[in-house]
Amino acid sequence: MNKLKRYFGLLFIVIAPLVIFQLVSGAINFIDTKGTKDINNPIIWVIIITIFTPIAIGLVIFGWYAFKGEYDHLPESSKEL
């Protein structure tokens, strides 16, 4: 189980920057001043990227700790904290 946690940690470290890159590239492709749909509005893209960037940073931090093995032994009671 601990190896699975480490593999998922590495997966989170890789996926988080890819998601942000995909969002930014999607914003670059879809923003159009002459477009009439909501997807063409730059304000919506700024809001989406602003919300998901801290989430992606948190995934990288979580993945780093999982990859280092910080979650190998989880406390079973409050006395172990």
C-alpha positions, -999 to 999 in steps of 0.1 A, spaced: 0 0 0 29 24 7 43 19 -28 9 27 -42 9 59 -22 43 68 -36 32 61 -72 1 82 -68 23 110 -53 45 109 -84 14 109 -105 0 140 -87 33 158 -92 32 152 -129 -6 158 -135 -10 191 -117 13 212 -140 -1 195 -170 -37 205 -160 -26 242 -155 -8 241 -189 -39 226 -205 -61 254 -190 -38 282 -202 -35 267 -237 -72 263 -238 -77 299 -228 -52 311 -255 -71 291 -281 -106 300 -271 -104 337 -262 -118 357 -290 -130 393 -288 -154 388 -317 -169 356 -302 -204 356 -287 -202 325 -266 -192 323 -229 -161 303 -237 -148 333 -257 -149 356 -227 -115 362 -211 -129 370 -177 -143 334 -173 -109 320 -182 -91 342 -157 -116 330 -130 -111 294 -139 -73 296 -140 -73 316 -107 -94 289 -89 -75 259 -102 -40 271 -98 -39 268 -60 -56 235 -62 -29 223 -86 -2 237 -63 -18 218 -34 -17 186 -55 20 190 -61 26 195 -24 5 166 -14 22 144 -41 57 155 -29 49 144 7 34 112 -5 64 105 -27 88 112 2 69 87 23 54 111 49 21 92 48 36 57 53 25 56 89 -7 73 97 -17 78 134 -44 55 146 -54 75 177 -51 110 190 -23 100 214 0 93 184 -3 129 172 
